[in-house]
Amino acid sequence: MTGLAQVTQAQLSGSDGKVLDCQFNPSTVTVTKTAKWSAAPTPGAKKDPHSQFTGSTPSTLNAQLLFDAFDVTGRPARMTVKQAVDQLFAWITPAPSPQNPKTPQPATVKFTWGPWEAFNGALTRVNAVYKMFAPSGEPRRATVDIMIQSLADDPKPTNPTSGGIAGRASAVVSAADSLAAIAYREYGDPSLWRAIALANGIEDPARVPIGTRVLLPPRGQAAALAAVGGGEGWT
């Protein structure tokens, strides 16, 4: 008698370090990308007017997720249905940030499933439908439609005279902070402290003055910087 084949589960992971494993893989996953063309109406034209390409829209991933109080083996799931749905809503809600109190941003998410290339972006829609309840009112089953919009890994540069990068976040080093703590808070990966140090020309990561504002590269760029290695004497 052969055992059951191991099933690779779809997973959502947030830049805040939280991970949501899908009990049941989505039956369909739709990836959409559109291009925009403009055409000026031409009165009396016998042919179609000339069209001009104006740009592409971000890619979007749509999927329907199923959460149940019991997993595929009939055992209680590690996370309740409400906890799973609440996590999705938490990812779509901006969290307070002491570094950016005026411009809070929600965590970004990454969708992975087996050989699929990871789809990174912002969760832009969560629509949960609860379908089964315990006598106490506790949800036992829910289907959740989600939409993830891809985000540009490298934002466009600003005016050359400004010396900044559009859309790049920053953080202020506090008394209780370290570059590793900032990397964990912003990327969900403390090992990306090297990227923050390299991006800001920090020679001694252990001696960053309190109150220093450090620029935070996009996560993809941070991972590439961290892979390059650190400066002399870094461990």
C-alpha positions as CSV (number, residue, x, y, z in Angstrom):
1,M,0.0,0.0,0.0
2,T,1.5,3.3,-1.0
3,G,1.2,6.4,1.1
4,L,-0.5,9.6,0.1
5,A,1.6,11.9,-2.0
6,Q,2.7,15.0,-0.3
7,V,0.8,18.1,-1.4
8,T,2.6,21.4,-1.7
9,Q,0.4,24.0,-0.1
10,A,0.0,27.6,-1.3
11,Q,1.3,30.2,1.1
12,L,1.0,33.9,1.8
13,S,3.8,35.6,3.7
14,G,3.8,39.2,4.7
15,S,6.7,41.7,5.0
16,D,5.7,41.9,8.7
17,G,7.0,38.4,9.2
18,K,3.5,36.8,9.4
19,V,2.8,33.6,7.4
20,L,-0.6,32.2,6.3
21,D,-0.6,28.6,5.1
22,C,-3.6,27.7,2.9
23,Q,-5.2,24.5,4.1
24,F,-6.7,23.8,0.7
25,N,-5.0,25.0,-2.5
26,P,-7.0,27.5,-4.6
27,S,-8.9,25.8,-7.5
28,T,-8.1,28.8,-9.8
29,V,-5.5,31.5,-9.8
30,T,-5.9,34.4,-12.3
31,V,-3.1,36.7,-13.2
32,T,-4.0,39.8,-15.2
33,K,-2.0,42.5,-16.9
34,T,-3.5,45.1,-19.3
35,A,-2.0,47.6,-21.7
36,K,-3.6,51.0,-22.3
37,W,-4.0,52.5,-25.8
38,S,-5.5,55.9,-26.6
39,A,-7.2,56.9,-29.9
40,A,-8.5,60.3,-30.8
41,P,-11.9,60.2,-32.4
42,T,-11.8,61.3,-36.1
43,P,-15.1,62.5,-37.4
44,G,-16.0,61.1,-40.8
45,A,-12.9,58.8,-40.9
46,K,-13.3,55.8,-43.1
47,K,-10.7,53.8,-41.2
48,D,-10.0,53.3,-37.5
49,P,-8.0,56.2,-36.0
50,H,-4.4,55.7,-35.1
51,S,-3.8,54.4,-31.6
52,Q,-1.0,55.3,-29.3
53,F,0.4,53.1,-26.5
54,T,0.2,54.9,-23.2
55,G,1.5,52.3,-20.8
56,S,0.9,49.1,-18.9
57,T,-1.1,48.6,-15.7
58,P,0.3,46.6,-12.8
59,S,-0.2,42.9,-12.8
60,T,-2.9,41.5,-10.5
61,L,-3.3,38.1,-9.0
62,N,-6.8,36.9,-8.1
63,A,-7.5,33.7,-6.1
64,Q,-10.2,32.2,-4.0
65,L,-9.0,30.7,-0.7
66,L,-10.9,28.2,1.4
67,F,-10.5,28.0,5.2
68,D,-12.1,25.3,7.3
69,A,-12.0,24.5,11.0
70,F,-10.6,21.1,10.1
71,D,-7.7,20.2,7.7
72,V,-7.6,17.6,4.9
73,T,-7.0,14.8,7.5
74,G,-10.0,15.8,9.6
75,R,-7.9,17.1,12.4
76,P,-8.5,20.6,13.8
77,A,-6.6,23.2,11.8
78,R,-3.6,25.0,13.4
79,M,-5.3,28.4,12.8
80,T,-9.0,29.0,13.3
81,V,-11.1,30.3,10.4
82,K,-11.5,33.7,12.0
83,Q,-7.8,34.0,12.7
84,A,-7.0,33.3,9.1
85,V,-9.4,35.8,7.8
86,D,-8.3,38.4,10.4
87,Q,-4.7,38.0,9.2
88,L,-5.8,38.8,5.6
89,F,-7.6,41.9,6.8
90,A,-4.6,42.9,8.9
91,W,-2.4,42.8,5.8
92,I,-4.8,45.2,3.9
93,T,-4.9,47.7,6.8
94,P,-2.1,50.2,7.4
95,A,-0.4,49.6,10.7
96,P,0.8,52.6,12.8
97,S,4.5,53.3,12.3
98,P,6.5,55.6,14.6
99,Q,8.8,56.3,11.6
100,N,6.1,57.3,9.2
101,P,3.0,58.4,11.3
102,K,1.6,60.6,8.5
103,T,2.0,58.1,5.7
104,P,1.3,54.6,7.2
105,Q,1.5,51.7,4.7
106,P,0.1,48.2,5.0
107,A,2.5,45.2,4.8
108,T,3.2,43.8,1.4
109,V,2.5,40.1,0.7
110,K,4.1,37.3,-1.3
111,F,2.1,34.4,-2.8
112,T,4.0,31.2,-3.4
113,W,2.9,27.8,-4.5
114,G,5.2,25.0,-5.6
115,P,7.1,25.8,-8.8
116,W,5.3,29.2,-9.2
117,E,7.5,32.2,-9.2
118,A,6.6,34.2,-6.1
119,F,4.1,37.0,-6.8
120,N,4.9,40.0,-4.6
121,G,2.6,43.0,-4.1
122,A,0.0,44.7,-2.1
123,L,-3.2,43.1,-1.0
124,T,-5.9,45.3,-2.5
125,R,-9.1,43.3,-1.9
126,V,-10.3,40.8,0.7
127,N,-13.9,39.5,0.4
128,A,-14.7,36.9,3.0
129,V,-17.9,34.8,2.9
130,Y,-18.6,32.7,6.1
131,K,-20.5,29.6,5.2
132,M,-20.7,27.4,8.3
133,F,-20.9,28.2,12.0
134,A,-20.7,26.4,15.3
135,P,-23.7,26.6,17.7
136,S,-21.7,29.3,19.5
137,G,-21.5,31.4,16.4
138,E,-17.8,30.6,15.8
139,P,-17.1,30.5,12.0
140,R,-16.2,27.0,10.8
141,R,-15.8,27.6,7.1
142,A,-15.1,30.6,4.8
143,T,-14.2,31.3,1.2
144,V,-12.1,34.4,0.7
145,D,-11.5,36.2,-2.6
146,I,-8.3,38.1,-2.7
147,M,-6.5,40.4,-5.1
148,I,-2.8,41.2,-5.0
149,Q,-1.5,44.0,-7.1
150,S,2.2,43.8,-8.1
151,L,4.5,46.7,-6.9
152,A,7.5,48.1,-8.8
153,D,10.6,46.8,-7.1
154,D,12.6,49.9,-7.9
155,P,10.7,53.2,-7.7
156,K,11.5,55.9,-10.3
157,P,14.1,58.5,-9.3
158,T,13.0,62.0,-8.4
159,N,14.3,65.2,-9.9
160,P,18.1,64.8,-10.0
161,T,18.5,68.0,-7.9
162,S,16.5,66.5,-5.0
163,G,19.0,63.7,-4.3
164,G,16.2,61.4,-3.2
165,I,14.3,58.4,-4.6
166,A,10.5,58.6,-5.0
167,G,8.6,56.2,-2.8
168,R,11.6,55.0,-0.8
169,A,10.7,54.6,2.9
170,S,13.0,55.6,5.7
171,A,13.3,54.8,9.4
172,V,14.8,56.7,12.4
173,V,17.1,54.8,14.7
174,S,15.8,54.9,18.2
175,A,17.6,54.0,21.5
176,A,16.1,50.5,21.4
177,D,16.9,50.0,17.7
178,S,19.5,48.2,15.7
179,L,19.8,47.8,11.9
180,A,18.7,44.1,12.4
181,A,15.6,45.2,14.3
182,I,14.7,47.8,11.7
183,A,15.2,45.1,8.9
184,Y,12.9,42.7,10.8
185,R,10.3,45.4,11.3
186,E,10.3,46.6,7.7
187,Y,11.1,43.5,5.7
188,G,10.4,40.6,8.1
189,D,14.0,39.5,7.7
190,P,16.6,40.7,10.2
191,S,19.5,39.5,7.9
192,L,18.7,42.3,5.5
193,W,20.4,44.8,7.9
194,R,23.5,44.5,5.6
195,A,21.4,46.1,2.8
196,I,20.4,49.0,5.0
197,A,24.0,49.6,6.0
198,L,25.3,49.4,2.4
199,A,22.5,51.6,1.0
200,N,23.3,54.3,3.6
201,G,27.1,54.0,3.5
202,I,27.3,53.0,7.2
203,E,30.8,51.8,8.0
204,D,30.1,50.5,11.5
205,P,26.5,49.0,11.8
206,A,27.0,48.6,15.6
207,R,27.5,52.3,16.1
208,V,24.7,54.2,14.4
209,P,23.8,57.3,16.3
210,I,20.4,57.6,17.8
211,G,18.2,59.8,15.6
212,T,19.9,58.8,12.4
213,R,17.4,58.5,9.5
214,V,18.2,55.6,7.2
215,L,16.8,55.0,3.8
216,L,15.1,51.6,3.2
217,P,15.7,50.1,-0.3
218,P,12.8,48.1,-1.8
219,R,12.8,44.6,-0.6
220,G,14.0,43.1,-3.9
221,Q,16.9,45.5,-4.0
222,A,17.6,44.9,-0.3
223,A,17.9,41.2,-0.9
224,A,20.3,41.8,-3.8
225,L,22.4,44.2,-1.7
226,A,22.6,41.8,1.2
227,A,23.7,39.0,-1.1
228,V,26.7,41.1,-2.2
229,G,28.2,41.0,1.3
230,G,29.2,43.5,4.0
231,G,32.0,45.9,4.6
232,E,35.4,45.3,6.1
233,G,35.1,43.8,9.6
234,W,31.4,43.0,9.3
235,T,30.3,39.7,10.8
